[in-house]
Structures are given as C-alpha cells and as structure tokens.
Amino acid sequence: MNISEIKIKNFRLLRESTLDMKNDLSLLIGRNNSGKTSLLVLFEKFYNNENFMYDDFSLYLRDELHNINEHTNILDLTIQMIIEIDYNESDDLEYLSEFILDLDPDSNIVKILFEVTIKKEKIISVLSSLGSDDEKTRYIKKHLHSFLTTTIYTFENDEDLEEENRYKLIKKELKQIKSLINFQIIHAKRNVSSSDDNKGKKILSTMTTKYFNKKNIEDPNFSEINNQMIEMDNTLNSTYATEFNDFLRYGKDFLNIDTLKVISDLESNEVIQSSSKVVYGDSSNYLPEHLNGLGFMNILYLLLDIEMKKENFKEEVKSINLLFIEEPEAHTHPQMQYKFIDEIKKVFSEIENLQTIITTHSAQIVSRCDFKDIRYLLEDNQNIRIKNFYSELKDEYGTEEEHFKFIEQYLTLQASELFFANKIIFIEGTTEKMLLPYYINMYDEENIGTTDYIPISSQNISIVEVGANAEAFDKLIKFLNIQTLIITDIDTTIKTTNSSGRIIYPAEKVSDATHTSNATIKKYYNSPDVNSDDFEPWFINLKNANLTITDTSMINIFYQIEEDSYHARSFEDAFIKVNLLELITNKDDLRGLKNRDELIETTEIYELTDRVLNKKSDFAFSLLYLALSRNIEWNMPQYIRNALEWIQNDAS
C-alpha cells in the first residue's frame, strides 16, 4: 500500500499541480521559489489540522477573494489536496477500508480529498456592512482565516468533485487519516547554531533527552538509569535527614508535624535534560557540542531526528509511513552531502513501507540518487508543474535513445547542477573552460556602470563542458526551459576524395571550406542534406552568421565570425588572431607551444595556429597565469563578446 499521487489546487504557487509519488524515495528539485516547500507545508497543515491564512491562497485568486459576493462560486476558491492510495489484496485493509467506496475487486485505488472552503454566507454578511472596496479588501486580508473550514472526504471518481455531484462525497475524520498514515517531517530550519551564536543552546543534547523521555514513558524499565536514580534517592534521603534537620525544626514544632522532612525525588528525565550533554573529543579533553561546525551539527541533528522518526514508524505500525525532509544539505560541504545521502538511504531501508520526499538544492545529492527518483518543479504559465523527470524526458527523446542514455549518465555523474541553474552556458573544450570566467569578469568590469546592468558573474549560471555533444542536450534544455548559450566552433571542412575514391571531409580553413562537421550547429540550424541544392546557400549563410534558431528563443549558438578581415575556425584560432602581438611578446613564457620561433606576425593565422599550438590545456593555463600574475589583458574574440551580451540579458 502506498500513496501514488498527490494533487494540489490553489495553494500558494501550486495553482494546479500533481506529484507522481515513488514507492520509496521521491526527490523534489527545482529552482528557488518553485514551490517545493509549499507542497510539504500543505500536507503538514492538513495532517496537523493547522489554520490556513489569506496568504495561503494562490495569487491568481486574489481579485476573486477581494470581490466575494452572492454570485461567487466558492468551489473555485477552495484549497484542495487529493491523495490517491494504491493497494492490493495482500495489504492489511483494516484502516483503509474506511475509505474504500468501490467494491469492484479489480479496483485498487482510494481517493481522499482534503479541502479548505470559505464560509461564503458568513463572510458576505460581514462585508456588506463595510463601506469602500478598500475596507473590504483590508478586512479579508486580516480576517479571512476566521471564515475557513477544513473538511476531509473520500470519493470514487473525479467527476464527484463537480458541484452537481458533490453529494457523493463521504465525509471522514482526521483521526481516521492518522490511523492510516504516519506522517513525519524534518524542516530546513533546524535551530543548529555556531559557537558564536550558541548562547547556552544544546540542540543535540535536547534531541537525546527527547529520545530518552519517549522511551522512558513507553517502557519504565527502559534503562538502568532509572534503577540508579532509585538507589541515589535512598542514599540522599539519609543525608537529607541530617542536613535539613535544623532547617525544618521550627516548622515541625510550630505546626506540630513530626513527619515533615526533605526527601530525594530524582527524575531521570530531568537529570538527562539538565545535567547531560553531547560532547566530542577524548575523555581528557571534552569539547561541548556547540563547538562543532554547523555542517557537523546539522548532520548529527538530522541523524538523531531520523533515528527518532524511525522508532516512531516502527512502534506505531501504520499502513503508510510518510517522511518529508527539507533541504538536508544545509551548512554541509559537497563531500559530506555525497556521504550523507548514501547513509540516509540505509536508514530508510530499515523502515517498512516508507515513502520519503526530500527537497534539495544540492547537485551532489541529486547525483547520488536514482535518475527515476527525480521530480522537477517548473513554472509553466503561472502554475508549478511537477514533472516526472525520467518518464517525461524519455518520452521527449523518443527514438533518440542514445542521446537519452548519454544524458542520463552525464547528469548522474557530472552536471546535476543544471537542475538549479537559471541559465546555462555549454562550452566545447578545456581552453574555453579556463578562459571563459576570465572573459566574463572582463565583460562585467567593462559594463558595470551601465544602467540596469546585472553582472554575469552574479547570475545563477552553470558553465558546463560538453565537448561536441551539445546537440544531445536539446530536449533536456527545452524540458527544463532554461536560457542556454552554446559556445562552439564552426568546425569547417572541405569535401574531397581520398586515394581509394572514398568521399571525406577533412578540416579546412573557413575561407576555403565547403561544409561543417559540427553536429550541434547542423541540428539547431536545420542543416539541409549535404547533397541537396539547399546546402550551399545554407552554408554561406552559416559563415555569414545569418542563420537563426526558429523553434525557441531560449537557446542561442555563437561561433567564430569574421573579425578584422579574418574568419577563424576554432577558439584557439580566433584567440591567436586578436592577441598575436601580445603572444609574440610573451612567447617564451607560454606553455603548450611547438615551433616557438615560428610565432611571428602573419596574416595566415589558420596555418600559424596549426604550426605552433601543441597542447591546448597547457596553452590555456599559461594564458590565464600570465593574465592573473602579470596583469596581461588578453583581447576578447568578437563572437565571445556577442555571446556574453546575449546571456547577460533574459531571453524570455
């Protein structure tokens, strides 16, 4: 038995959203303010019968809320959460049977509706006594919570939710839900603090106290600690009789109470709370818990809290166990995040029938989870869609199975940060990877005084090296709906025939080339067949930078263009052209070169690049080293400048 789906309507950013739940772990990811926390909070509010407020209603409902009248269809203004539960004949249906309406043996789904409704007649009667619209709006904002009622129903079909069919809804009690589902949540705000902020707080010790008290209540013989407290009481009683005798003498005489005395009444839970603490270090040199770093404090707190939740799940034995964890990565470095998610999965495996939802901004956590666990939240037409990342993306790639397999492996291993980026820059090789941040900084410094200029370096942009595989990311980019810049090489070739009569396309400088080998360029610019009459004019337009991507404005490609009467074929080719004199001046300090003496002034840049460039990575590193150590300012190729201008602005 498990929750298979959660549908949400009209709650904050979740205007109409559906979460397809996994039987074990569902990983909720997305950019900031995409509604991850809202989903957790909504479930918690319904489960704990917490009050809903004006601000819980989706923004798009505000006008209707402010203008409620007798003609308002109040069902349009309800907050709803529907959970669907799958079950089978092997499940214990003792508590679920309260919600089963369809007795068809082939039916194995239960639908439960949680609903927050405005008491229309009551609020209208109050609003009618107010004067201006502004007064009514202010009243609604401040007092709407007083006119809300929460109800739980079970129902059979979605049609039952329509106004004319709502008589089919069967009311249920919250206690019936709690008999069926054990819900636990660990919020992102966990009250861990550094030593500077501690002020006497012992958050980890508090957790151990909670654990002890809980076990002590359930089992009075839980610990030898209790027996030791009884023995200590007996010892202290005889001491108290002597020490307090004079103190109580006058009271006993005045009140004539010979039996008045002080006794020891130690409570083990109080001793644990006030006189115990979590420490670290060896026995000769203990350090208090708050001197741990925030990362360790957070992880320790989480592990202790999860351990308590695990005990709760095991003891209560509900049909469905549901655990929400919000942002477990807080304060922890990437390596610890890798280790934590691996360890926490082991804990989950010890809890029967557990469904877990984790929200995260951690690329490390994402990369350690199954690709099929991911649920991606994305704004779509003023609503948050919760995408089943694996199945929906696989459908997008369709017959492009190799591309999909590449993306699956690549994201798992390297590029999970794409999920959290606002913009992406795909680059081709090591040289660009080393020098692009340098050029971004240069571009920002040139434009920092411009009105409304937002530095590229301050934007949430992921720079990802993808080699010659950028075209494989096409469906992913569109799926994530992220503005994407592709910086690549024009990679021109010439059609010729080898000695065996086979047609080949070797590399050729742009001025003499007839084709391109760049698969990304050909894909996005819809290259015609190389044997068609349309190919030659297409290729001429490519060289003249006259082509555009027609199916989306969110993706753009920048490659070498003609600059100072020369058209480069690659990044290195373009870089050498615009920096030739500076390179000649510093050639003795440049690495990655061969035939160093041939680095001279010339107009034959393509041939020069081929003669002198040996190892691209060494060449790029030495360029960056000279820029940072000697303040040498390398000129920026124009196509890079154009690319940065495009990504700096929003494409939408």
Sequence and secondary structure as in RCSB ss.txt:
>XXXX:A:sequence
MNISEIKIKNFRLLRESTLDMKNDLSLLIGRNNSGKTSLLVLFEKFYNNENFMYDDFSLYLRDELHNINEHTNIL
DLTIQMIIEIDYNESDDLEYLSEFILDLDPDSNIVKILFEVTIKKEKIISVLSSLGSDDEKTRYIKKHLHSFLTT
TIYTFENDEDLEEENRYKLIKKELKQIKSLINFQIIHAKRNVSSSDDNKGKKILSTMTTKYFNKKNIEDPNFSEI
NNQMIEMDNTLNSTYATEFNDFLRYGKDFLNIDTLKVISDLESNEVIQSSSKVVYGDSSNYLPEHLNGLGFMNIL
YLLLDIEMKKENFKEEVKSINLLFIEEPEAHTHPQMQYKFIDEIKKVFSEIENLQTIITTHSAQIVSRCDFKDIR
YLLEDNQNIRIKNFYSELKDEYGTEEEHFKFIEQYLTLQASELFFANKIIFIEGTTEKMLLPYYINMYDEENIGT
TDYIPISSQNISIVEVGANAEAFDKLIKFLNIQTLIITDIDTTIKTTNSSGRIIYPAEKVSDATHTSNATIKKYY
NSPDVNSDDFEPWFINLKNANLTITDTSMINIFYQIEEDSYHARSFEDAFIKVNLLELITNKDDLRGLKNRDELI
ETTEIYELTDRVLNKKSDFAFSLLYLALSRNIEWNMPQYIRNALEWIQNDAS
>XXXX:A:secstr
 EEEEEEEEEETTEEEEEEE  SSEEEEEESTTSSHHHHHHHHHHHHTT    GGGB GGGHHHHHT  TT  GG
GG EEEEEEEE  TTS  TTGGGG     TT  EEEEEEEEEE HHHHHHHHTT  SHHHHHHHHHHHGGGGEEE
EEEEESSGGGGSGGGGGG EEE HHHHHHHEEEEEE S      GGG TT  HHHHHHHHHHHHHHHH TTS HH
HHHHHHHHHHHHHHHHHHTHHHHHHHHHHHT TT        HHHHHHHH   EES TTS EEGGGS HHHHHHH
HHHHHHHHHHHHHHHH  SEEEEEEE TTTT  HHHHHHHHHHHHHHHHTSTTEEEEEE   HHHHHTS GGGEE
EEEE SSSEEEEEHHHHHHHHHTT HHHHHHHHHHHHHT GGGGG SEEEEE SHHHHHHHHHHHHHHHHHHTTS
TT   GGGS EEEEE TT GGGGHHHHHHHT EEEEE    EE  EE TTS EE  B  GGG  EE  HHHHHHT
T   TTSTTHHHHHHHHHTT     S SSEEEE   EETTEE SSHHHHHHHHTHHHHHHTGGG  SBSSGGG  
  S HHHHHHHHB  HHHHHHHHHHHHHHH       HHHHHHHHHHHS   
